Amino acid sequence: MTSPQHKIGSGFGRDTTAAEVLKGVDLAGRLAVVTGGYSGLGLETTRALSDAGADIIVGARRPDTARAAVDGIDRVELSELDLSDLDSVAGFADGILDGGRGIDLMINSAGIMACPEARVGDGWESQFATNHLGHFALVNRLWPALRPGSRVVAVSSAAHRMSGIRWDDIHFTADAYDRWLAYGQSKTANALFALELDRRGEAAGVRAFSLHPGGILTPLQRHMSEADKRDLGWVDENGNARPELQFKTPEAGAATQVWAATSPRLDGMGGVYCEDCDIAEPAVQEGARGGVHAHATDPEQAARLWELSAELTGVDAFA
């Protein structure tokens, strides 16, 4: 069987902005849920969707900060959401379900990166819990509100190349904690989640996608010191981004998730990993930055991760 994991010639590219993706697109009357839609790429996503006419519910761990960030953006509602706390996830979802509105677009943009070791829930490693399990529980709780024709977009990362799912020690209880392996595992989990959600949701008309937004300097790096960024070669001794790395602007970084959520070129498709406003090609070699690695597109691992996630969170809309 031919894999759908190949470019389709979208007409856009790495420097396309979210506003350019939505030029001429009318989203009036459509409801989008954007986690973390008040900071970094999430904020640019919220702004672009609003400019296209959508109504947006932003899930925010810091409501006061979020309120100031989205001030002046039309048709935005804020609701408190801490993805590391399943009670908070349930409360956020219940608030939407009680309102009786259908969801057309759901963009899982919130996340944490390379943070110090922390435990949440039942001793879960915080990056896996926040980036994956929280979103898993949220989408499953909101499943009754997802309308036929809706899309769910999971923001993954090229960092998925760093680690597949560490089935023998997901929560780093045996091995020493490595913040980058933990982050990479969580981003692989995002891609596998979209793959399995798409398989399960297709019959109901709900499709799912994952993506790498590109390299962008945003508040996502809040747990990294300037020394960390220098050691990685991201910035020079003055803290300026190195031009040779060609970091995207936040406006361009938000483009691929907006494209995955709205592009008619993706009608009838799903489960694929995207980058630079197109479907990504398979990675050409182990550790490559571009493309998607096989461990993040493996349907057997996706199904296994779904079952584990349902067991851990106690939520499964398809049970």
C-alpha positions in Angstrom: 0.0 0.0 0.0 1.3 3.4 -0.9 2.0 5.7 2.1 0.3 9.1 2.1 3.4 10.5 3.8 4.6 12.5 0.8 4.4 16.2 -0.2 1.4 17.2 -2.2 2.6 20.6 -3.5 0.6 22.9 -1.3 1.8 26.1 -2.9 3.1 27.3 0.5 6.5 26.9 2.1 8.7 27.3 5.2 8.3 31.2 5.3 4.5 31.2 4.7 2.7 32.9 7.5 -0.6 31.8 9.1 -2.3 34.9 7.7 -1.2 34.0 4.2 -2.5 30.4 4.6 -5.9 31.9 5.5 -6.0 34.7 2.9 -9.5 34.6 1.4 -10.7 31.8 3.7 -13.9 32.5 5.6 -14.2 30.8 8.9 -17.3 32.7 10.1 -19.5 30.5 12.2 -16.8 27.9 12.9 -15.6 27.2 16.4 -11.9 26.5 17.1 -10.4 25.3 20.4 -6.7 26.2 20.8 -4.8 25.1 23.8 -2.1 27.5 24.8 -3.6 30.0 22.3 -2.3 33.0 24.2 1.5 32.5 23.9 4.0 31.9 21.1 2.7 30.0 18.2 -0.7 29.5 19.9 -1.2 33.3 20.1 -0.4 33.7 16.4 -2.8 30.9 15.6 -5.6 32.5 17.6 -5.0 35.8 15.9 -5.0 34.3 12.4 -8.2 32.3 13.0 -9.9 35.3 14.4 -8.9 37.4 11.4 -10.6 34.8 9.2 -13.8 35.0 11.2 -13.6 32.0 13.5 -14.8 31.9 17.1 -12.1 30.7 19.4 -12.0 29.1 22.9 -8.5 29.4 24.3 -7.4 27.0 27.0 -5.0 28.8 29.3 -3.0 27.7 32.3 -2.4 31.3 33.2 -5.7 33.1 32.7 -4.5 36.6 33.7 -1.6 36.4 31.4 -3.8 35.1 28.6 -6.4 37.8 29.1 -3.8 40.5 28.5 -2.3 38.6 25.5 -5.5 38.2 23.6 -6.9 41.7 24.4 -8.1 43.2 21.2 -8.5 39.9 19.3 -12.1 39.4 18.3 -14.4 36.4 19.3 -12.0 34.9 21.8 -13.2 33.2 25.0 -10.8 32.1 27.7 -11.2 29.1 29.9 -8.7 27.8 32.5 -6.9 24.7 31.5 -3.9 22.9 33.1 -3.0 20.0 30.9 -1.0 18.4 33.7 -4.1 18.1 35.9 -6.8 15.8 34.6 -9.4 17.4 36.9 -8.6 20.7 35.1 -8.9 19.0 31.8 -12.3 17.5 32.7 -13.5 20.9 33.9 -12.5 22.7 30.7 -14.1 20.0 28.6 -17.3 20.0 30.6 -17.6 23.8 30.2 -17.6 23.4 26.4 -19.9 20.4 26.4 -22.4 22.1 28.7 -22.5 25.0 26.2 -23.8 22.6 23.6 -21.7 24.0 20.7 -20.0 21.9 18.1 -16.2 22.1 17.5 -14.9 22.4 14.0 -11.2 22.9 14.6 -9.1 21.7 17.6 -5.4 22.7 17.7 -3.4 21.2 20.5 -0.7 23.9 20.6 0.2 24.1 24.3 3.3 22.3 25.6 6.4 22.4 27.7 9.9 21.8 26.6 13.2 20.6 28.2 12.0 21.3 31.7 13.6 20.1 34.9 12.4 16.7 36.2 8.9 17.0 37.7 6.1 14.5 38.5 2.4 15.1 38.0 -0.7 12.9 38.3 0.2 9.4 39.4 4.0 10.1 39.3 4.0 10.7 35.5 6.9 12.4 33.9 5.7 16.0 33.3 6.5 16.4 29.6 4.8 13.2 28.6 1.9 14.0 30.9 1.4 17.6 29.8 2.2 17.4 26.1 0.5 14.0 25.4 -1.7 12.6 28.2 -3.4 15.9 28.9 -4.3 16.4 25.2 -5.3 12.8 24.9 -7.8 13.1 27.7 -9.0 16.5 26.4 -9.8 15.3 22.9 -11.5 12.2 24.2 -13.6 14.2 26.5 -14.5 16.6 23.8 -15.3 13.9 21.3 -19.1 14.4 21.5 -18.6 18.0 20.4 -16.4 17.3 17.4 -18.6 17.8 14.3 -18.4 15.7 11.2 -15.8 17.4 9.0 -13.8 18.7 12.0 -10.1 18.4 12.3 -7.8 17.8 15.3 -4.2 19.0 15.0 -1.5 17.9 17.3 1.6 20.1 17.4 4.6 17.7 17.4 8.2 18.7 16.6 11.3 17.6 14.7 12.5 16.7 18.2 10.5 13.5 17.8 13.7 12.2 16.2 15.3 12.2 19.6 13.2 9.4 21.1 10.6 6.9 20.3 8.2 5.8 23.0 10.3 4.4 25.9 8.0 1.5 26.5 10.1 0.0 29.3 10.5 3.3 31.2 8.2 6.0 29.9 8.3 8.0 33.1 12.1 7.8 33.7 11.6 5.8 36.9 14.5 3.4 36.2 16.9 5.5 34.1 18.2 8.9 34.9 16.0 11.7 33.7 17.0 13.3 30.4 15.0 16.4 29.6 15.6 16.2 25.9 14.8 12.5 25.6 11.6 13.2 27.6 10.7 16.0 25.3 11.4 13.9 22.2 9.3 11.1 23.5 6.4 13.4 24.1 6.6 14.8 20.6 6.6 11.3 19.1 3.5 10.6 21.3 1.8 13.6 19.7 2.4 12.2 16.2 1.2 8.7 17.2 -1.9 10.1 18.9 -2.9 11.9 15.7 -2.3 8.8 13.6 -4.5 6.6 15.8 -7.2 9.3 16.4 -7.5 9.6 12.6 -7.9 5.9 12.2 -10.6 5.8 14.9 -12.3 9.0 13.9 -12.5 8.7 10.2 -15.8 6.9 10.1 -17.3 9.8 12.0 -15.9 12.4 9.6 -13.2 13.6 12.1 -9.6 13.7 10.8 -6.4 14.3 12.6 -2.9 15.6 11.7 0.4 16.2 13.4 3.2 18.6 12.5 6.5 20.2 13.1 6.1 24.0 13.2 9.7 24.7 12.5 12.5 26.2 14.5 11.2 29.3 16.3 12.4 31.2 19.4 9.3 31.5 21.6 8.4 31.3 25.3 8.4 27.5 24.8 12.1 27.8 25.7 11.3 29.3 29.1 13.1 26.5 30.9 16.3 27.1 28.9 19.0 29.5 30.0 20.9 31.7 27.7 23.9 29.5 28.3 21.8 26.5 27.1 20.9 28.3 23.9 24.6 29.3 23.3 25.7 25.7 23.9 23.2 24.5 21.4 24.4 27.1 18.9 21.0 28.8 18.7 22.3 32.2 19.7 25.6 34.1 19.7 27.4 35.5 22.7 25.0 38.5 22.7 21.9 36.4 22.8 21.0 37.0 19.1 19.6 34.2 17.0 22.2 32.9 14.6 21.1 33.9 11.1 22.5 30.7 9.5 19.9 28.7 11.4 17.1 30.6 9.7 14.7 30.5 12.6 11.1 31.1 11.6 9.1 34.1 12.8 6.2 33.2 15.1 3.8 34.1 12.3 5.5 31.6 10.0 5.8 29.0 12.8 2.0 29.1 13.3 1.3 28.6 9.6 1.6 24.8 9.4 -0.9 24.1 12.2 -3.3 26.6 10.7 -2.8 25.0 7.3 -3.4 21.5 8.7 -6.5 22.7 10.4 -8.1 24.4 7.4 -6.6 23.5 4.0 -9.0 22.0 1.5 -6.0 20.3 0.0 -6.2 17.9 2.9 -9.8 17.0 2.5 -10.2 13.2 2.6 -6.8 12.8 4.2 -5.6 12.4 7.7 -3.1 10.8 10.0 -0.1 12.4 8.3 2.7 14.4 9.8 3.2 17.9 8.2 6.0 20.5 8.0 6.4 23.8 6.1 2.7 23.9 5.2 2.8 20.5 3.4 2.9 16.8 4.2 6.4 15.8 5.3 8.4 13.2 3.5 9.8 10.2 5.5 13.2 11.1 7.1 16.0 10.0 4.9 18.3 8.8 7.7 18.3 8.2 11.5 18.6 11.4 13.4 17.8 13.6 10.4 16.1 16.9 11.3 13.8 17.0 8.2 10.9 14.7 7.5 9.2 12.3 9.9 10.9 9.2 11.4 9.3 5.8 11.1 8.8 5.4 14.8 6.4 8.3 14.7 4.3 6.9 11.9 4.0 3.3 13.1 0.3 2.3 13.3 1.1 -0.6 15.8 2.9 1.7 18.2 0.1 4.3 17.7 -2.5 1.7 18.7 -0.4 0.5 21.7 0.1 4.1 22.9 -3.7 4.8 22.7 -4.5 1.8 24.9 -1.8 2.8 27.4 -3.0 6.4 27.4 -6.6 5.3 27.9 -5.6 3.1 30.9 -3.5 5.9 32.5 -6.1 8.7 32.1 -9.3 6.6 32.4 -10.8 8.2 29.3 -11.5 6.6 26.0 -14.3 8.0 23.8 -14.1 4.8 21.6 -14.3 2.2 24.3 
